[in-house]
Each structure stands twice: as structure tokens, then as C-alpha cells.
């Protein structure tokens, strides 16, 4: 019985394992491509937000010669 079991494992298990690994690899590659596409879209969104905030005019608050956030207790 040991010889038959060894023959069975040697001849069939590697093929099955190889097919399983290749199937899972294809699935993971598809998932990776989807995530890369999502990352590209999010990167473009972030770049748009950054350029939008940079192009906004700065607001300067005049506070009788003091800089905003300065401590008034001297």
C-alpha cells in the first residue's frame, strides 16, 4: 500500500498543487491590477486637491500690526 500511495502522491499531487497555485496567482494578479488602477485614480484626486489648495489666495488678517497667533500677554 505504501508504494501505491507514494506513486499517487508523486504523480497527482504536484499537478493539482501547481494548478491551484497558478489559479490563485491569476486571481491575485487581477486584484493587484484593480488596486493599481484605484491607486492611480486616488493619486490624481490628491494631486488635484493639492493644486487647488495651492492656487487659492492666501488670506491675510491685519490685527493692528500683530501677527495672527501671537501671544498678546507681554
DRENROVEX-749811 format. One line per 10 residues: their letters; for each residue y negated, x, z negated of N, C-alpha, C. Coordinates in nm, 3 decimals. Layout:
DRENROVEX-749811
A) Y/X/Z/Y/X/Z/Y/X/Z ~ ...
This chain:
DRENROVEX-749811
XXXXXXXXXX) 0.120/0.082/0.000/0.000/0.000/0.000/-0.126/0.086/0.000 ~ -0.122/0.200/-0.064/-0.240/0.286/-0.069/-0.279/0.334/0.070 ~ -0.184/0.366/0.155/-0.214/0.415/0.289/-0.282/0.307/0.372 ~ -0.232/0.185/0.362/-0.292/0.075/0.438/-0.434/0.048/0.391 ~ -0.453/0.048/0.259/-0.586/0.022/0.204/-0.684/0.131/0.246 ~ -0.640/0.257/0.241/-0.726/0.368/0.282/-0.759/0.356/0.431 ~ -0.662/0.324/0.513/-0.685/0.308/0.656/-0.784/0.195/0.683 ~ -0.767/0.084/0.611/-0.854/-0.031/0.626/-0.998/0.004/0.589 ~ -1.015/0.072/0.478/-1.149/0.110/0.433/-1.211/0.212/0.528 ~ -1.133/0.311/0.570/-1.186/0.415/0.659/-1.227/0.361/0.796
XXXXXXXXXX) -1.153/0.263/0.847/-1.180/0.216/0.982/-1.276/0.098/0.990 ~ -1.285/0.017/0.888/-1.367/-0.103/0.897/-1.491/-0.102/0.810 ~ -1.483/-0.044/0.694/-1.599/-0.046/0.605/-1.718/0.031/0.662 ~ -1.701/0.149/0.717/-1.818/0.219/0.771/-1.888/0.141/0.883 ~ -1.812/0.074/0.968/-1.872/-0.004/1.076/-1.952/-0.121/1.017 ~ -1.896/-0.188/0.922/-1.964/-0.300/0.858/-2.089/-0.252/0.786 ~ -2.074/-0.141/0.713/-2.189/-0.088/0.640/-2.298/-0.045/0.737 ~ -2.257/0.014/0.850/-2.355/0.058/0.949/-2.429/-0.062/1.007 ~ -2.358/-0.167/1.039/-2.422/-0.287/1.093/-2.518/-0.349/0.993 ~ -2.477/-0.352/0.867/-2.562/-0.407/0.762/-2.691/-0.327/0.747
XXXXXXXXXX) -2.676/-0.196/0.746/-2.793/-0.110/0.730/-2.888/-0.125/0.850 ~ -2.831/-0.131/0.970/-2.916/-0.147/1.088/-2.987/-0.281/1.089 ~ -2.919/-0.386/1.047/-2.981/-0.519/1.041/-3.095/-0.520/0.940 ~ -3.070/-0.464/0.822/-3.174/-0.459/0.719/-3.291/-0.371/0.763 ~ -3.260/-0.263/0.835/-3.364/-0.175/0.884/-3.454/-0.247/0.984 ~ -3.395/-0.326/1.076/-3.476/-0.402/1.171/-3.565/-0.502/1.099 ~ -3.509/-0.567/0.998/-3.586/-0.665/0.922/-3.702/-0.598/0.850 ~ -3.678/-0.482/0.790/-3.783/-0.411/0.719/-3.889/-0.357/0.815 ~ -3.849/-0.318/0.936/-3.947/-0.273/1.036/-4.039/-0.386/1.077 ~ -3.983/-0.505/1.095/-4.066/-0.621/1.128/-4.164/-0.653/1.015
XXXXXXXXXX) -4.115/-0.647/0.891/-4.201/-0.672/0.776/-4.311/-0.567/0.767 ~ -4.275/-0.442/0.796/-4.373/-0.333/0.792/-4.481/-0.354/0.898 ~ -4.442/-0.397/1.018/-4.540/-0.423/1.124/-4.634/-0.537/1.085 ~ -4.580/-0.641/1.021/-4.664/-0.751/0.976/-4.764/-0.704/0.872 ~ -4.719/-0.619/0.780/-4.809/-0.568/0.676/-4.915/-0.475/0.735 ~ -4.878/-0.396/0.837/-4.977/-0.310/0.902/-5.083/-0.394/0.971 ~ -5.042/-0.502/1.034/-5.137/-0.591/1.101/-5.230/-0.656/0.998 ~ -5.173/-0.700/0.887/-5.253/-0.762/0.780/-5.352/-0.660/0.724 ~ -5.307/-0.537/0.705/-5.394/-0.431/0.653/-5.508/-0.401/0.750 ~ -5.479/-0.403/0.879/-5.582/-0.380/0.980/-5.688/-0.489/0.975
XXXXXXXXXX) -5.645/-0.614/0.961/-5.739/-0.726/0.953/-5.824/-0.716/0.826 ~ -5.761/-0.683/0.714/-5.836/-0.670/0.589/-5.934/-0.552/0.595 ~ -5.894/-0.443/0.660/-5.984/-0.329/0.676/-6.107/-0.366/0.756 ~ -6.087/-0.444/0.863/-6.201/-0.488/0.944/-6.292/-0.580/0.863 ~ -6.232/-0.666/0.782/-6.311/-0.756/0.697/-6.394/-0.677/0.597 ~ -6.332/-0.577/0.535/-6.403/-0.494/0.437/-6.515/-0.416/0.504 ~ -6.488/-0.362/0.623/-6.592/-0.288/0.696/-6.709/-0.379/0.729 ~ -6.680/-0.503/0.765/-6.788/-0.599/0.793/-6.870/-0.630/0.670 ~ -6.803/-0.646/0.557/-6.877/-0.672/0.432/-6.964/-0.553/0.395 ~ -6.910/-0.431/0.410/-6.987/-0.312/0.376/-7.110/-0.298/0.466
XXXXXXXXXX) -7.092/-0.318/0.596/-7.207/-0.304/0.685/-7.308/-0.416/0.660 ~ -7.261/-0.533/0.623/-7.351/-0.643/0.591/-7.432/-0.617/0.467 ~ -7.370/-0.561/0.365/-7.444/-0.533/0.242/-7.537/-0.414/0.259 ~ -7.501/-0.319/0.344/-7.590/-0.205/0.369/-7.713/-0.246/0.447 ~ -7.698/-0.343/0.535/-7.811/-0.382/0.620/-7.907/-0.477/0.549 ~ -7.868/-0.527/0.433/-7.957/-0.616/0.358/-8.076/-0.535/0.306 ~ -8.190/-0.599/0.301/-8.308/-0.532/0.249/-8.296/-0.519/0.098 ~ -8.341/-0.407/0.050/-8.341/-0.388/-0.095/-8.454/-0.468/-0.158 ~ -8.428/-0.522/-0.273/-8.528/-0.599/-0.345/-8.588/-0.509/-0.453 ~ -8.716/-0.490/-0.446/-8.787/-0.407/-0.543/-8.864/-0.499/-0.635
XXXXXXXXXX) -8.843/-0.484/-0.764/-8.912/-0.566/-0.863/-9.017/-0.480/-0.930 ~ -9.144/-0.520/-0.915/-9.253/-0.450/-0.982/-9.271/-0.511/-1.120 ~ -9.263/-0.426/-1.221/-9.270/-0.471/-1.358/-9.379/-0.392/-1.431 ~ -9.500/-0.403/-1.382/-9.616/-0.334/-1.441/-9.592/-0.184/-1.452 ~ -9.539/-0.124/-1.347/-9.522/0.021/-1.345/-9.391/0.070/-1.405 ~ -9.315/-0.016/-1.471/-9.188/0.025/-1.531/-9.075/0.000/-1.432 ~ -8.976/0.084/-1.442/-8.859/0.068/-1.356/-8.767/-0.034/-1.421 ~ -8.708/-0.114/-1.342/-8.617/-0.215/-1.391/-8.500/-0.149/-1.464 ~ -8.466/-0.198/-1.584/-8.358/-0.143/-1.664/-8.403/-0.038/-1.762 ~ -8.532/-0.003/-1.760/-8.586/0.097/-1.851/-8.604/0.036/-1.990
XXXX) -8.582/0.113/-2.090/-8.597/0.066/-2.228/-8.745/0.051/-2.260 ~ -8.786/-0.065/-2.313/-8.927/-0.090/-2.344/-8.962/-0.046/-2.486 ~ -8.864/-0.016/-2.569/-8.891/0.028/-2.707/-8.909/0.179/-2.708 ~ -9.035/0.223/-2.726/-9.063/0.368/-2.730/-9.130/0.406/-2.856
